[in-house]
């Protein structure tokens, strides 16, 4: 008889290495979704133990206690207590501790014991601890805590063998009845008592080195230095954007010519007609023009994941806390805002680490102003078409500088908005506390980074395959029907529904320098920004034939003035974000009102900023 | 406990300079003008390891108003603002 699926849950403080252990256990067999009704990310993975038992493991949000201060922490508490509806209570809790830093985890474990659930303590990163001179008397620790203790090195091959073996052992033992749940929210004196108890147990079973980690101290002396630290932070961000622009190019060229070849193949193989046009102009050039940006998106996520795993993100929050505080933002908002450079959706979801509602709301409202990766296609296309590829001041690329400028404009406007929100809407604002652990630096591990990047890339491709694909089909349809009458001399698109819509909107957008083709592209651009590029591709492809589709950048360079191009770039700094971002804002704030506020304030900003840009550019003779 | 610690007068950690090191005497959450309630602030500080008897050292200060501060508490480093650190009485 097949044994039922064994349910494990990983619990631990933030920075305990839970996620690397999760990756080591499950590899790429992971499922990322949300818990029902809330937007907390639910990460589940599967593996088989050496004894052949099928196991499901969930990676619960990191927490220092079971008090449940935020939605994430409530999930951890409710899952551990078996209170989450539709979720199986864990058969075994793996309490994960960074072996170099046991103090806070042991306190959490003592609190977890009150739940009565079977538990095992996993001393992760045991190799690093040993190297630093931390020595743990494992049997003694296990005896003092009253739970099994295993050591693991999640990042090394075979480093989790003991963990697997002990899991099998525990499962094979006669099932002890699950103890009664005696857990209640702890009072301050009780918390204090458990911390004292934890300290006593650690003193008895663990020998700590006299000196803290010297590498972390040395790096922090520079990285957290008030002046050098900020300089390094700026340098890292600048490098990131240069990398996105420069390193990705060869790969993008490769993808781009691949799609061109595919389009050409379809063109040559199929007879002239609607099907050929649909596949070549609608599907291949549309979806292809978005997938081309995969390398850039991978690079952005790679940077964010590397910085996160290295331990730099918390330092960045430390450096930025007071500076962002001047604009009414919390230091913790730095991480969500930085994630928003990849995509506003994970960014907005990451605002859950901010437990003050007002700080959180402000961060949510401004995170779409951070330049998300979906804007990269738009920026890249326009920049390569209109900005010369030249070097200035030695090794700076002008295009890279313009890109940096667009990012900087996004950041500046976000800070300004935050200041205005604080000033006008949330007057009786009181700064929420900033308390954050600065973990010791760790070398990022390839496997974790690869799995993380892969998951994100997959999400991007899925989006390209669903939302973007369906929008492209719609655009192609609007741009192709009704078909031109027989003997028509104008380009086919002039007779289409798209042209009607575009020309209706044109008067409204003319002061911004936008023609009707742009107006057509802007509409699907609200579903997903990168679609705007694809839509321009489709519109001009149907208008100009296949040569235009292959060379959309050069095509635009002949059709648009510099002023229009600049205005279009500025529009996309502020452009009302994609429909999925709006949906997430609605979900995270629990109100339609804030979603509407976000949409309209961004639309207004976009219109005004483009208007000013275009008019100034015209006045300066760039028309 | 060294002699030096014994003769030092107690002070809030929120006023300590970079390089200061001492031992936590008690938590005085009413003294901190934090946005949190006393109970919440106390609970959080304890959860991050700020309990009586723990050794603390101020490792780093931010650029604006020397705030926030990075504090070594036993073998963990915690960043917090001076406003909240006022609740931690050290000597």
Contacts between the chains, C-beta under 8 A, distances in Angstrom:
chain1	res1	chain2	res2	distance
A	64	B	47	4.1
A	64	B	48	6.8
A	65	B	43	7.5
A	65	B	47	5.1
A	67	B	43	6.7
A	100	B	75	7.6
A	101	B	75	6.2
A	101	B	76	5.8
A	103	B	49	5.6
A	103	B	74	5.8
A	103	B	75	6.8
A	103	B	76	6.1
A	104	B	47	7.1
A	104	B	48	7.0
A	104	B	49	5.8
A	104	B	76	6.5
A	107	B	47	7.4
A	186	B	43	7.8
A	188	B	39	6.2
A	188	B	42	4.5
A	188	B	43	5.7
A	188	B	46	6.5
A	191	B	43	5.8
A	191	B	46	4.5
A	191	B	47	6.7
A	192	B	46	5.5
A	192	B	51	5.6
A	192	B	52	7.5
A	195	B	46	5.8
A	195	B	49	7.0
A	195	B	51	4.7
A	196	B	51	6.6
A	199	B	51	7.6
A	199	B	53	8.0
A	199	B	54	8.0
A	199	B	74	7.9
A	208	B	75	6.2
A	212	B	72	6.7
A	212	B	75	6.1
A	216	B	77	7.8
A	217	B	59	7.8
A	220	B	59	6.9
A	220	B	60	6.5
A	220	B	70	7.5
A	224	B	59	7.7
A	224	B	60	4.2
A	224	B	70	6.3
A	225	B	60	7.9
A	226	B	61	6.9
A	226	B	62	6.6
A	226	B	63	3.6
A	227	B	63	7.0
A	229	B	63	7.8
A	230	B	63	6.6
A	314	B	79	7.1
A	317	B	79	7.5
A	318	B	60	7.6
A	318	B	62	6.9
A	318	B	68	6.3
A	318	B	70	6.4
A	318	B	79	4.5
A	319	B	62	7.0
A	319	B	63	7.6
A	321	B	62	6.4
A	321	B	67	7.8
A	321	B	68	5.2
A	321	B	79	7.6
A	321	B	81	7.2
A	322	B	62	5.1
A	322	B	63	7.1
A	322	B	64	3.8
A	322	B	65	6.4
A	322	B	67	5.5
A	322	B	68	6.9
A	323	B	63	7.5
A	323	B	64	6.3
A	325	B	64	7.7
A	326	B	64	7.4
A	331	B	68	7.1
A	331	B	79	7.9
A	356	B	35	7.0
A	430	B	35	4.3
A	431	B	35	6.2
A	431	B	81	7.8
A	431	B	83	7.4
A	432	B	35	5.1
A	432	B	36	7.7
A	433	B	34	5.6
A	433	B	35	6.6
A	433	B	36	6.0
A	433	B	41	7.2
A	433	B	44	7.5
A	433	B	80	7.0
A	433	B	81	6.3
A	433	B	83	7.2
A	433	B	84	4.7
A	434	B	68	5.8
A	434	B	79	6.9
A	434	B	80	6.3
A	434	B	81	5.1
A	434	B	84	7.8
A	435	B	44	6.1
A	435	B	45	7.9
A	435	B	48	6.1
A	435	B	78	6.6
A	435	B	79	7.1
A	435	B	80	4.6
A	435	B	84	6.6
A	436	B	78	7.1
A	436	B	79	4.7
A	436	B	80	7.6
A	437	B	48	7.0
A	437	B	76	6.3
A	437	B	77	6.9
A	437	B	78	5.7
A	437	B	79	7.7
A	438	B	70	5.8
A	438	B	77	4.2
A	438	B	78	7.0
A	438	B	79	5.5
A	439	B	77	7.8
A	440	B	77	7.8
